[in-house]
Amino acid sequence: MSDKTYLDWPFFDAAHRQLEGELEAWAAHNAGAAHAADVDAACRDLVTRLGRDGWLRYAVGGTANGGKFDAIDTRSICLLRETLARHSGLADFAFAMQGLGSGALTLHGTPEQKRRYLRKVASGEAIPAFALSEPGSGSDVAAMACTARAEGDHYVLDGEKTWISNGGIADFYVVFARSGEAPGSRGLSAFVVEADAPGFAVAERIETIAPHPLALLRFDNCRIPRANLVGAPGQGFKVAMQTLDIFRTSVAAAALGFARRALDEALRRATQRKMFGQTLADFQITQAKLAQMATGIDASALLTYRAAWLRDQGRAVTREAAMAKMTATETAQQVIDDAVQIWGGLGVVSGHPVEKLYREIRALRIYEGATEVQQLIIARQTLAAYQQAPGA
Ligand code: COS
């Protein structure tokens, strides 16, 4: 049984505790993938089940559009991701991408866009995707090359997007492209591109160490209605960053879920495995590892739920979200590595829970802003705060 004492922290209210309890019971029976060999089918199936049982309503803001609350509750999203990740990486992925893929619409969509897309995302009838990265610009978003030019009642998109989660199974993509109002970050806009738009193609599917739907997308004279612009022209960079402010914190929560599962697995092994006349847990060398793991998890949880709570108070969280993502993902990597070590040879056998976690965690240190990008964000804000009010 995982440590649940964190639920007593002041970041949460009774509704959060109830949500965690109900989801835990649901996940124990529903989070497993029914189509292990076919990741697309497994993902679609998880989206359907998460939608059917009401969990996707938390991924969308606005009760009029099927959302659970009027605004996204970041703490609920984090609790959902943490709990799902403890049970299944793919269930966490399926939930998270419904939120990330539609987040720009929740934050900046027109009433018509919200009506058209969000209700279906919240019920699991539509799968969205967030298309930001390109072969030549991942961390440096402002350097993107994909273009969007206005032509009468349409925008015409040309270029490529890569590492797009849900690529290949999504019904629509929120695509960021250079619309040219100004150089750099001030000349980008966001658009909805439906999967059957003329000139849009899923050019290549990408396989990774922890399989989930992922693709390279191509836009070749891709025509979309002008009404598909999300937010104001030229504001796409900020739309992307505000979406990431929510979901980076939730990546930290997913990492936390993986780390908690790894600690549970490590404790199970350490208390059962006999060696030299005692259990592994009797060795101080094992206890030192367990102490580091437990402390790293609590430190990650404090940073994660601080960022989530601050955002739910309407406060700026770019720096706090970056701290949470960096710490929780890097810590989880170490915790999981320690769990593999405690399991020994069994820990690297394909399909073992800690072997799966070892593969699952790696991408989280890269996507939605690599650790190095989070360091850049934290350092910039720390320096700016100092320069505004230099201390002794
Ligand atoms: N919310 C609102 N506005 C923001 C913002 C945020 N979180 N972060 C930055 N901005 C604004 C800035 O205030 C600035 O506004 P003005 O033009 O009005 O001055 C503008 O956006 C540009 O910001 P900045 O100068 O910091 O942009 P940079 O090009 O230096 O990029 C980083 C900053 C590196 C932080 C950004 O490119 C980034 O997050 N990269 C990683 C992207 C990522 O996560 N990729 C993975 C995709 S999902 S798998």
Residues whose N, C-alpha, C, O or C-beta is under 5 A from the ligand:
A	BS01	COS	L132 S133 G138 S139 D140 V141 A142 S185 K238 M241 Q242 D245 T318 Y367 E368 G369 V373
